[in-house]
Amino acid sequence: MRAAVEAAALERAARLQGFKRGAAPDATWDKVKFDRQIVAIAKAVGAKAIYTNDEQLARHTRAANLDAITLEDLPDPPALPQIEMRLDPIEPEQPDDKDD
């Protein structure tokens, strides 16, 4: 219910500014509605950011005063330390030379 109210508020704000499609005027209407639903759900659950590489979703996110974080914005993962490797040769087991 809260997400539906948020989505309606985002739609109303865009229309009051004179842009039905809001921050992504180049997007299709279906895409705009879908992106607004994502942003509305994020706002309803108290999210502070949305992680996305979709520029249109990022524009809607920023227009709703949330942070849009892309893959390029993320720090590189830490390098794993090199593990110790056994470097001495391993001798294969010798078969017993006993006659049975």
PDB file as gemmi writes it, atoms N, CA and C in Angstrom:
CRYST1    1.000    1.000    1.000  90.00  90.00  90.00 P 1                      
ATOM      1  N   MET A   1       0.837  -1.191   0.000  1.00  0.00           N  
ATOM      2  CA  MET A   1       0.000   0.000   0.000  1.00  0.00           C  
ATOM      3  C   MET A   1       0.884   1.258   0.000  1.00  0.00           C  
ATOM      4  N   ARG A   2       1.938   1.246   0.856  1.00  0.00           N  
ATOM      5  CA  ARG A   2       2.815   2.424   0.912  1.00  0.00           C  
ATOM      6  C   ARG A   2       3.519   2.655  -0.418  1.00  0.00           C  
ATOM      7  N   ALA A   3       3.931   1.563  -1.072  1.00  0.00           N  
ATOM      8  CA  ALA A   3       4.608   1.696  -2.361  1.00  0.00           C  
ATOM      9  C   ALA A   3       3.662   2.265  -3.416  1.00  0.00           C  
ATOM     10  N   ALA A   4       2.401   1.884  -3.375  1.00  0.00           N  
ATOM     11  CA  ALA A   4       1.416   2.411  -4.325  1.00  0.00           C  
ATOM     12  C   ALA A   4       1.228   3.910  -4.121  1.00  0.00           C  
ATOM     13  N   VAL A   5       1.205   4.335  -2.875  1.00  0.00           N  
ATOM     14  CA  VAL A   5       1.068   5.769  -2.572  1.00  0.00           C  
ATOM     15  C   VAL A   5       2.311   6.521  -3.054  1.00  0.00           C  
ATOM     16  N   GLU A   6       3.495   5.934  -2.814  1.00  0.00           N  
ATOM     17  CA  GLU A   6       4.741   6.563  -3.280  1.00  0.00           C  
ATOM     18  C   GLU A   6       4.746   6.680  -4.805  1.00  0.00           C  
ATOM     19  N   ALA A   7       4.321   5.618  -5.500  1.00  0.00           N  
ATOM     20  CA  ALA A   7       4.291   5.649  -6.965  1.00  0.00           C  
ATOM     21  C   ALA A   7       3.343   6.728  -7.467  1.00  0.00           C  
ATOM     22  N   ALA A   8       2.205   6.846  -6.827  1.00  0.00           N  
ATOM     23  CA  ALA A   8       1.251   7.896  -7.212  1.00  0.00           C  
ATOM     24  C   ALA A   8       1.839   9.285  -6.971  1.00  0.00           C  
ATOM     25  N   ALA A   9       2.564   9.440  -5.880  1.00  0.00           N  
ATOM     26  CA  ALA A   9       3.192  10.735  -5.578  1.00  0.00           C  
ATOM     27  C   ALA A   9       4.270  11.071  -6.613  1.00  0.00           C  
ATOM     28  N   LEU A  10       5.043  10.071  -7.030  1.00  0.00           N  
ATOM     29  CA  LEU A  10       6.064  10.300  -8.059  1.00  0.00           C  
ATOM     30  C   LEU A  10       5.419  10.696  -9.385  1.00  0.00           C  
ATOM     31  N   GLU A  11       4.331  10.032  -9.719  1.00  0.00           N  
ATOM     32  CA  GLU A  11       3.601  10.351 -10.959  1.00  0.00           C  
ATOM     33  C   GLU A  11       3.040  11.771 -10.906  1.00  0.00           C  
ATOM     34  N   ARG A  12       2.440  12.111  -9.784  1.00  0.00           N  
ATOM     35  CA  ARG A  12       1.842  13.447  -9.634  1.00  0.00           C  
ATOM     36  C   ARG A  12       2.906  14.535  -9.723  1.00  0.00           C  
ATOM     37  N   ALA A  13       4.038  14.303  -9.049  1.00  0.00           N  
ATOM     38  CA  ALA A  13       5.128  15.294  -9.072  1.00  0.00           C  
ATOM     39  C   ALA A  13       5.637  15.508 -10.496  1.00  0.00           C  
ATOM     40  N   ALA A  14       5.766  14.435 -11.259  1.00  0.00           N  
ATOM     41  CA  ALA A  14       6.231  14.557 -12.646  1.00  0.00           C  
ATOM     42  C   ALA A  14       5.228  15.345 -13.483  1.00  0.00           C  
ATOM     43  N   ARG A  15       3.943  15.060 -13.298  1.00  0.00           N  
ATOM     44  CA  ARG A  15       2.919  15.772 -14.073  1.00  0.00           C  
ATOM     45  C   ARG A  15       2.851  17.251 -13.689  1.00  0.00           C  
ATOM     46  N   LEU A  16       3.038  17.551 -12.411  1.00  0.00           N  
ATOM     47  CA  LEU A  16       3.026  18.952 -11.986  1.00  0.00           C  
ATOM     48  C   LEU A  16       4.199  19.723 -12.570  1.00  0.00           C  
ATOM     49  N   GLN A  17       5.297  19.034 -12.814  1.00  0.00           N  
ATOM     50  CA  GLN A  17       6.451  19.686 -13.437  1.00  0.00           C  
ATOM     51  C   GLN A  17       6.302  19.781 -14.946  1.00  0.00           C  
ATOM     52  N   GLY A  18       5.214  19.181 -15.473  1.00  0.00           N  
ATOM     53  CA  GLY A  18       4.938  19.272 -16.897  1.00  0.00           C  
ATOM     54  C   GLY A  18       5.530  18.149 -17.721  1.00  0.00           C  
ATOM     55  N   PHE A  19       6.106  17.149 -17.082  1.00  0.00           N  
ATOM     56  CA  PHE A  19       6.721  16.037 -17.797  1.00  0.00           C  
ATOM     57  C   PHE A  19       6.120  14.730 -17.314  1.00  0.00           C  
ATOM     58  N   LYS A  20       5.215  14.188 -18.105  1.00  0.00           N  
ATOM     59  CA  LYS A  20       4.549  12.937 -17.724  1.00  0.00           C  
ATOM     60  C   LYS A  20       5.561  11.827 -17.454  1.00  0.00           C  
ATOM     61  N   ARG A  21       6.630  11.803 -18.229  1.00  0.00           N  
ATOM     62  CA  ARG A  21       7.636  10.754 -18.076  1.00  0.00           C  
ATOM     63  C   ARG A  21       8.738  11.127 -17.109  1.00  0.00           C  
ATOM     64  N   GLY A  22       8.651  12.274 -16.530  1.00  0.00           N  
ATOM     65  CA  GLY A  22       9.574  12.673 -15.482  1.00  0.00           C  
ATOM     66  C   GLY A  22      11.016  12.771 -15.927  1.00  0.00           C  
ATOM     67  N   ALA A  23      11.903  12.154 -15.153  1.00  0.00           N  
ATOM     68  CA  ALA A  23      13.338  12.284 -15.360  1.00  0.00           C  
ATOM     69  C   ALA A  23      13.857  11.527 -16.573  1.00  0.00           C  
ATOM     70  N   ALA A  24      13.018  10.694 -17.179  1.00  0.00           N  
ATOM     71  CA  ALA A  24      13.458   9.907 -18.340  1.00  0.00           C  
ATOM     72  C   ALA A  24      12.495  10.108 -19.509  1.00  0.00           C  
ATOM     73  N   PRO A  25      12.501  11.295 -20.119  1.00  0.00           N  
ATOM     74  CA  PRO A  25      11.550  11.567 -21.192  1.00  0.00           C  
ATOM     75  C   PRO A  25      11.777  10.717 -22.437  1.00  0.00           C  
ATOM     76  N   ASP A  26      12.962  10.112 -22.564  1.00  0.00           N  
ATOM     77  CA  ASP A  26      13.261   9.286 -23.729  1.00  0.00           C  
ATOM     78  C   ASP A  26      12.812   7.835 -23.556  1.00  0.00           C  
ATOM     79  N   ALA A  27      12.316   7.483 -22.373  1.00  0.00           N  
ATOM     80  CA  ALA A  27      11.881   6.107 -22.101  1.00  0.00           C  
ATOM     81  C   ALA A  27      10.444   5.886 -22.563  1.00  0.00           C  
ATOM     82  N   THR A  28      10.111   4.617 -22.808  1.00  0.00           N  
ATOM     83  CA  THR A  28       8.725   4.295 -23.146  1.00  0.00           C  
ATOM     84  C   THR A  28       7.873   4.470 -21.884  1.00  0.00           C  
ATOM     85  N   TRP A  29       6.588   4.630 -22.084  1.00  0.00           N  
ATOM     86  CA  TRP A  29       5.694   4.841 -20.950  1.00  0.00           C  
ATOM     87  C   TRP A  29       5.692   3.625 -20.024  1.00  0.00           C  
ATOM     88  N   ASP A  30       5.725   2.416 -20.596  1.00  0.00           N  
ATOM     89  CA  ASP A  30       5.777   1.205 -19.765  1.00  0.00           C  
ATOM     90  C   ASP A  30       7.041   1.183 -18.905  1.00  0.00           C  
ATOM     91  N   LYS A  31       8.170   1.573 -19.490  1.00  0.00           N  
ATOM     92  CA  LYS A  31       9.442   1.593 -18.766  1.00  0.00           C  
ATOM     93  C   LYS A  31       9.390   2.620 -17.636  1.00  0.00           C  
ATOM     94  N   VAL A  32       8.805   3.768 -17.900  1.00  0.00           N  
ATOM     95  CA  VAL A  32       8.674   4.809 -16.873  1.00  0.00           C  
ATOM     96  C   VAL A  32       7.863   4.289 -15.692  1.00  0.00           C  
ATOM     97  N   LYS A  33       6.740   3.653 -15.981  1.00  0.00           N  
ATOM     98  CA  LYS A  33       5.897   3.131 -14.898  1.00  0.00           C  
ATOM     99  C   LYS A  33       6.633   2.057 -14.101  1.00  0.00           C  
ATOM    100  N   PHE A  34       7.341   1.183 -14.794  1.00  0.00           N  
ATOM    101  CA  PHE A  34       8.087   0.118 -14.127  1.00  0.00           C  
ATOM    102  C   PHE A  34       9.185   0.714 -13.233  1.00  0.00           C  
ATOM    103  N   ASP A  35       9.942   1.678 -13.766  1.00  0.00           N  
ATOM    104  CA  ASP A  35      11.011   2.316 -12.988  1.00  0.00           C  
ATOM    105  C   ASP A  35      10.441   3.055 -11.782  1.00  0.00           C  
ATOM    106  N   ARG A  36       9.323   3.725 -11.965  1.00  0.00           N  
ATOM    107  CA  ARG A  36       8.704   4.420 -10.831  1.00  0.00           C  
ATOM    108  C   ARG A  36       8.269   3.444  -9.748  1.00  0.00           C  
ATOM    109  N   GLN A  37       7.794   2.272 -10.146  1.00  0.00           N  
ATOM    110  CA  GLN A  37       7.415   1.267  -9.151  1.00  0.00           C  
ATOM    111  C   GLN A  37       8.632   0.810  -8.360  1.00  0.00           C  
ATOM    112  N   ILE A  38       9.759   0.610  -9.031  1.00  0.00           N  
ATOM    113  CA  ILE A  38      10.989   0.218  -8.333  1.00  0.00           C  
ATOM    114  C   ILE A  38      11.392   1.292  -7.329  1.00  0.00           C  
ATOM    115  N   VAL A  39      11.383   2.540  -7.764  1.00  0.00           N  
ATOM    116  CA  VAL A  39      11.755   3.651  -6.878  1.00  0.00           C  
ATOM    117  C   VAL A  39      10.755   3.770  -5.733  1.00  0.00           C  
ATOM    118  N   ALA A  40       9.480   3.613  -6.017  1.00  0.00           N  
ATOM    119  CA  ALA A  40       8.447   3.719  -4.976  1.00  0.00           C  
ATOM    120  C   ALA A  40       8.616   2.621  -3.926  1.00  0.00           C  
ATOM    121  N   ILE A  41       8.909   1.406  -4.349  1.00  0.00           N  
ATOM    122  CA  ILE A  41       9.130   0.319  -3.394  1.00  0.00           C  
ATOM    123  C   ILE A  41      10.352   0.616  -2.536  1.00  0.00           C  
ATOM    124  N   ALA A  42      11.417   1.094  -3.163  1.00  0.00           N  
ATOM    125  CA  ALA A  42      12.627   1.442  -2.409  1.00  0.00           C  
ATOM    126  C   ALA A  42      12.333   2.510  -1.358  1.00  0.00           C  
ATOM    127  N   LYS A  43      11.594   3.535  -1.742  1.00  0.00           N  
ATOM    128  CA  LYS A  43      11.251   4.591  -0.790  1.00  0.00           C  
ATOM    129  C   LYS A  43      10.356   4.060   0.327  1.00  0.00           C  
ATOM    130  N   ALA A  44       9.424   3.186  -0.023  1.00  0.00           N  
ATOM    131  CA  ALA A  44       8.478   2.667   0.967  1.00  0.00           C  
ATOM    132  C   ALA A  44       9.170   1.820   2.033  1.00  0.00           C  
ATOM    133  N   VAL A  45      10.242   1.138   1.652  1.00  0.00           N  
ATOM    134  CA  VAL A  45      10.949   0.305   2.631  1.00  0.00           C  
ATOM    135  C   VAL A  45      12.110   1.045   3.290  1.00  0.00           C  
ATOM    136  N   GLY A  46      12.291   2.305   2.949  1.00  0.00           N  
ATOM    137  CA  GLY A  46      13.305   3.121   3.606  1.00  0.00           C  
ATOM    138  C   GLY A  46      14.697   3.015   3.015  1.00  0.00           C  
ATOM    139  N   ALA A  47      14.801   2.591   1.771  1.00  0.00           N  
ATOM    140  CA  ALA A  47      16.113   2.487   1.126  1.00  0.00           C  
ATOM    141  C   ALA A  47      16.703   3.879   0.924  1.00  0.00           C  
ATOM    142  N   LYS A  48      17.999   3.936   0.955  1.00  0.00           N  
ATOM    143  CA  LYS A  48      18.699   5.198   0.722  1.00  0.00           C  
ATOM    144  C   LYS A  48      19.302   5.251  -0.680  1.00  0.00           C  
ATOM    145  N   ALA A  49      19.424   4.074  -1.333  1.00  0.00           N  
ATOM    146  CA  ALA A  49      20.056   4.003  -2.652  1.00  0.00           C  
ATOM    147  C   ALA A  49      19.499   2.819  -3.433  1.00  0.00           C  
ATOM    148  N   ILE A  50      19.667   2.911  -4.750  1.00  0.00           N  
ATOM    149  CA  ILE A  50      19.351   1.807  -5.649  1.00  0.00           C  
ATOM    150  C   ILE A  50      20.609   1.545  -6.467  1.00  0.00           C  
ATOM    151  N   TYR A  51      21.002   0.289  -6.518  1.00  0.00           N  
ATOM    152  CA  TYR A  51      22.157  -0.118  -7.318  1.00  0.00           C  
ATOM    153  C   TYR A  51      21.654  -0.520  -8.695  1.00  0.00           C  
ATOM    154  N   THR A  52      22.121   0.182  -9.729  1.00  0.00           N  
ATOM    155  CA  THR A  52      21.645  -0.081 -11.081  1.00  0.00           C  
ATOM    156  C   THR A  52      22.641   0.416 -12.115  1.00  0.00           C  
ATOM    157  N   ASN A  53      22.654  -0.234 -13.245  1.00  0.00           N  
ATOM    158  CA  ASN A  53      23.398   0.262 -14.401  1.00  0.00           C  
ATOM    159  C   ASN A  53      22.439   0.775 -15.467  1.00  0.00           C  
ATOM    160  N   ASP A  54      21.163   0.839 -15.148  1.00  0.00           N  
ATOM    161  CA  ASP A  54      20.139   1.352 -16.048  1.00  0.00           C  
ATOM    162  C   ASP A  54      20.058   2.867 -15.845  1.00  0.00           C  
ATOM    163  N   GLU A  55      20.500   3.612 -16.839  1.00  0.00           N  
ATOM    164  CA  GLU A  55      20.567   5.073 -16.697  1.00  0.00           C  
ATOM    165  C   GLU A  55      19.189   5.702 -16.497  1.00  0.00           C  
ATOM    166  N   GLN A  56      18.165   5.180 -17.141  1.00  0.00           N  
ATOM    167  CA  GLN A  56      16.821   5.738 -16.961  1.00  0.00           C  
ATOM    168  C   GLN A  56      16.328   5.508 -15.536  1.00  0.00           C  
ATOM    169  N   LEU A  57      16.552   4.325 -14.996  1.00  0.00           N  
ATOM    170  CA  LEU A  57      16.187   4.062 -13.602  1.00  0.00           C  
ATOM    171  C   LEU A  57      17.001   4.947 -12.663  1.00  0.00           C  
ATOM    172  N   ALA A  58      18.258   5.148 -12.986  1.00  0.00           N  
ATOM    173  CA  ALA A  58      19.115   6.006 -12.161  1.00  0.00           C  
ATOM    174  C   ALA A  58      18.581   7.443 -12.132  1.00  0.00           C  
ATOM    175  N   ARG A  59      18.096   7.929 -13.271  1.00  0.00           N  
ATOM    176  CA  ARG A  59      17.547   9.291 -13.300  1.00  0.00           C  
ATOM    177  C   ARG A  59      16.291   9.403 -12.446  1.00  0.00           C  
ATOM    178  N   HIS A  60      15.414   8.405 -12.516  1.00  0.00           N  
ATOM    179  CA  HIS A  60      14.219   8.405 -11.663  1.00  0.00           C  
ATOM    180  C   HIS A  60      14.615   8.326 -10.193  1.00  0.00           C  
ATOM    181  N   THR A  61      15.636   7.532  -9.905  1.00  0.00           N  
ATOM    182  CA  THR A  61      16.100   7.374  -8.528  1.00  0.00           C  
ATOM    183  C   THR A  61      16.606   8.701  -7.977  1.00  0.00           C  
ATOM    184  N   ARG A  62      17.447   9.380  -8.747  1.00  0.00           N  
ATOM    185  CA  ARG A  62      17.986  10.672  -8.300  1.00  0.00           C  
ATOM    186  C   ARG A  62      16.875  11.725  -8.177  1.00  0.00           C  
ATOM    187  N   ALA A  63      15.897  11.685  -9.078  1.00  0.00           N  
ATOM    188  CA  ALA A  63      14.789  12.643  -9.018  1.00  0.00           C  
ATOM    189  C   ALA A  63      13.961  12.450  -7.750  1.00  0.00           C  
ATOM    190  N   ALA A  64      13.988  11.238  -7.197  1.00  0.00           N  
ATOM    191  CA  ALA A  64      13.248  10.945  -5.965  1.00  0.00           C  
ATOM    192  C   ALA A  64      14.127  11.129  -4.724  1.00  0.00           C  
ATOM    193  N   ASN A  65      15.257  11.781  -4.897  1.00  0.00           N  
ATOM    194  CA  ASN A  65      16.190  12.084  -3.795  1.00  0.00           C  
ATOM    195  C   ASN A  65      16.786  10.828  -3.152  1.00  0.00           C  
ATOM    196  N   LEU A  66      17.026   9.805  -3.972  1.00  0.00           N  
ATOM    197  CA  LEU A  66      17.744   8.615  -3.532  1.00  0.00           C  
ATOM    198  C   LEU A  66      19.058   8.568  -4.309  1.00  0.00           C  
ATOM    199  N   ASP A  67      20.034   7.874  -3.774  1.00  0.00           N  
ATOM    200  CA  ASP A  67      21.303   7.711  -4.479  1.00  0.00           C  
ATOM    201  C   ASP A  67      21.173   6.596  -5.502  1.00  0.00           C  
ATOM    202  N   ALA A  68      21.717   6.820  -6.689  1.00  0.00           N  
ATOM    203  CA  ALA A  68      21.791   5.795  -7.724  1.00  0.00           C  
ATOM    204  C   ALA A  68      23.255   5.387  -7.842  1.00  0.00           C  
ATOM    205  N   ILE A  69      23.545   4.151  -7.522  1.00  0.00           N  
ATOM    206  CA  ILE A  69      24.921   3.672  -7.509  1.00  0.00           C  
ATOM    207  C   ILE A  69      25.097   2.692  -8.663  1.00  0.00           C  
ATOM    208  N   THR A  70      26.078   2.970  -9.518  1.00  0.00           N  
ATOM    209  CA  THR A  70      26.346   2.102 -10.654  1.00  0.00           C  
ATOM    210  C   THR A  70      27.528   1.195 -10.358  1.00  0.00           C  
ATOM    211  N   LEU A  71      27.764   0.248 -11.233  1.00  0.00           N  
ATOM    212  CA  LEU A  71      28.871  -0.678 -11.080  1.00  0.00           C  
ATOM    213  C   LEU A  71      30.201   0.079 -11.027  1.00  0.00           C  
ATOM    214  N   GLU A  72      30.319   1.118 -11.819  1.00  0.00           N  
ATOM    215  CA  GLU A  72      31.551   1.908 -11.839  1.00  0.00           C  
ATOM    216  C   GLU A  72      31.790   2.639 -10.521  1.00  0.00           C  
ATOM    217  N   ASP A  73      30.721   2.908  -9.770  1.00  0.00           N  
ATOM    218  CA  ASP A  73      30.841   3.608  -8.489  1.00  0.00           C  
ATOM    219  C   ASP A  73      31.342   2.703  -7.369  1.00  0.00           C  
ATOM    220  N   LEU A  74      31.245   1.394  -7.557  1.00  0.00           N  
ATOM    221  CA  LEU A  74      31.630   0.459  -6.507  1.00  0.00           C  
ATOM    222  C   LEU A  74      33.148   0.343  -6.426  1.00  0.00           C  
ATOM    223  N   PRO A  75      33.674   0.190  -5.225  1.00  0.00           N  
ATOM    224  CA  PRO A  75      35.127   0.004  -5.114  1.00  0.00           C  
ATOM    225  C   PRO A  75      35.518  -1.383  -5.623  1.00  0.00           C  
ATOM    226  N   ASP A  76      36.756  -1.499  -6.060  1.00  0.00           N  
ATOM    227  CA  ASP A  76      37.250  -2.806  -6.480  1.00  0.00           C  
ATOM    228  C   ASP A  76      37.311  -3.723  -5.269  1.00  0.00           C  
ATOM    229  N   PRO A  77      37.017  -5.003  -5.473  1.00  0.00           N  
ATOM    230  CA  PRO A  77      37.108  -5.923  -4.333  1.00  0.00           C  
ATOM    231  C   PRO A  77      38.567  -6.049  -3.888  1.00  0.00           C  
ATOM    232  N   PRO A  78      38.785  -6.300  -2.623  1.00  0.00           N  
ATOM    233  CA  PRO A  78      40.171  -6.414  -2.162  1.00  0.00           C  
ATOM    234  C   PRO A  78      40.836  -7.640  -2.789  1.00  0.00           C  
ATOM    235  N   ALA A  79      42.119  -7.504  -3.053  1.00  0.00           N  
ATOM    236  CA  ALA A  79      42.861  -8.627  -3.619  1.00  0.00           C  
ATOM    237  C   ALA A  79      43.047  -9.688  -2.541  1.00  0.00           C  
ATOM    238  N   LEU A  80      42.861 -10.926  -2.937  1.00  0.00           N  
ATOM    239  CA  LEU A  80      43.054 -12.013  -1.988  1.00  0.00           C  
ATOM    240  C   LEU A  80      44.540 -12.204  -1.732  1.00  0.00           C  
ATOM    241  N   PRO A  81      44.921 -12.414  -0.490  1.00  0.00           N  
ATOM    242  CA  PRO A  81      46.346 -12.643  -0.235  1.00  0.00           C  
ATOM    243  C   PRO A  81      46.759 -13.987  -0.838  1.00  0.00           C  
ATOM    244  N   GLN A  82      47.999 -14.026  -1.291  1.00  0.00           N  
ATOM    245  CA  GLN A  82      48.472 -15.276  -1.881  1.00  0.00           C  
ATOM    246  C   GLN A  82      48.686 -16.293  -0.776  1.00  0.00           C  
ATOM    247  N   ILE A  83      48.239 -17.496  -1.022  1.00  0.00           N  
ATOM    248  CA  ILE A  83      48.405 -18.542  -0.020  1.00  0.00           C  
ATOM    249  C   ILE A  83      49.789 -19.167  -0.159  1.00  0.00           C  
ATOM    250  N   GLU A  84      50.258 -19.768   0.927  1.00  0.00           N  
ATOM    251  CA  GLU A  84      51.538 -20.463   0.894  1.00  0.00           C  
ATOM    252  C   GLU A  84      51.399 -21.704   0.026  1.00  0.00           C  
ATOM    253  N   MET A  85      52.368 -21.912  -0.810  1.00  0.00           N  
ATOM    254  CA  MET A  85      52.348 -23.082  -1.671  1.00  0.00           C  
ATOM    255  C   MET A  85      53.526 -23.987  -1.335  1.00  0.00           C  
ATOM    256  N   ARG A  86      53.277 -25.256  -1.308  1.00  0.00           N  
ATOM    257  CA  ARG A  86      54.335 -26.227  -1.047  1.00  0.00           C  
ATOM    258  C   ARG A  86      55.167 -26.353  -2.324  1.00  0.00           C  
ATOM    259  N   LEU A  87      56.447 -26.027  -2.220  1.00  0.00           N  
ATOM    260  CA  LEU A  87      57.293 -26.020  -3.406  1.00  0.00           C  
ATOM    261  C   LEU A  87      58.258 -27.207  -3.481  1.00  0.00           C  
ATOM    262  N   ASP A  88      58.423 -27.944  -2.378  1.00  0.00           N  
ATOM    263  CA  ASP A  88      59.330 -29.089  -2.442  1.00  0.00           C  
ATOM    264  C   ASP A  88      58.661 -30.208  -3.234  1.00  0.00           C  
ATOM    265  N   PRO A  89      59.454 -30.964  -4.018  1.00  0.00           N  
ATOM    266  CA  PRO A  89      58.847 -32.017  -4.846  1.00  0.00           C  
ATOM    267  C   PRO A  89      58.250 -33.116  -3.985  1.00  0.00           C  
ATOM    268  N   ILE A  90      57.180 -33.638  -4.467  1.00  0.00           N  
ATOM    269  CA  ILE A  90      56.516 -34.732  -3.771  1.00  0.00           C  
ATOM    270  C   ILE A  90      56.973 -36.029  -4.435  1.00  0.00           C  
ATOM    271  N   GLU A  91      57.554 -36.901  -3.642  1.00  0.00           N  
ATOM    272  CA  GLU A  91      58.042 -38.178  -4.159  1.00  0.00           C  
ATOM    273  C   GLU A  91      56.867 -39.144  -4.262  1.00  0.00           C  
ATOM    274  N   PRO A  92      56.718 -39.782  -5.426  1.00  0.00           N  
ATOM    275  CA  PRO A  92      55.641 -40.773  -5.532  1.00  0.00           C  
ATOM    276  C   PRO A  92      55.974 -41.995  -4.681  1.00  0.00           C  
ATOM    277  N   GLU A  93      54.969 -42.606  -4.205  1.00  0.00           N  
ATOM    278  CA  GLU A  93      55.191 -43.807  -3.396  1.00  0.00           C  
ATOM    279  C   GLU A  93      55.735 -44.898  -4.299  1.00  0.00           C  
ATOM    280  N   GLN A  94      56.756 -45.629  -3.779  1.00  0.00           N  
ATOM    281  CA  GLN A  94      57.365 -46.715  -4.533  1.00  0.00           C  
ATOM    282  C   GLN A  94      56.637 -48.019  -4.192  1.00  0.00           C  
ATOM    283  N   PRO A  95      56.309 -48.806  -5.204  1.00  0.00           N  
ATOM    284  CA  PRO A  95      55.659 -50.089  -4.911  1.00  0.00           C  
ATOM    285  C   PRO A  95      56.663 -51.020  -4.245  1.00  0.00           C  
ATOM    286  N   ASP A  96      56.172 -51.872  -3.402  1.00  0.00           N  
ATOM    287  CA  ASP A  96      57.038 -52.850  -2.753  1.00  0.00           C  
ATOM    288  C   ASP A  96      57.586 -53.811  -3.801  1.00  0.00           C  
ATOM    289  N   ASP A  97      58.873 -54.134  -3.695  1.00  0.00           N  
ATOM    290  CA  ASP A  97      59.503 -55.049  -4.649  1.00  0.00           C  
ATOM    291  C   ASP A  97      59.512 -56.474  -4.128  1.00  0.00           C  
ATOM    292  N   LYS A  98      58.728 -56.785  -3.183  1.00  0.00           N  
ATOM    293  CA  LYS A  98      58.685 -58.122  -2.602  1.00  0.00           C  
ATOM    294  C   LYS A  98      57.962 -59.069  -3.542  1.00  0.00           C  
ATOM    295  N   ASP A  99      58.486 -60.295  -3.620  1.00  0.00           N  
ATOM    296  CA  ASP A  99      57.811 -61.329  -4.376  1.00  0.00           C  
ATOM    297  C   ASP A  99      56.831 -62.033  -3.488  1.00  0.00           C  
ATOM    298  N   ASP A 100      55.684 -62.289  -3.972  1.00  0.00           N  
ATOM    299  CA  ASP A 100      54.675 -62.988  -3.178  1.00  0.00           C  
ATOM    300  C   ASP A 100      54.651 -64.442  -3.483  1.00  0.00           C  
TER     301      ASP A 100                                                      
END                                                                             
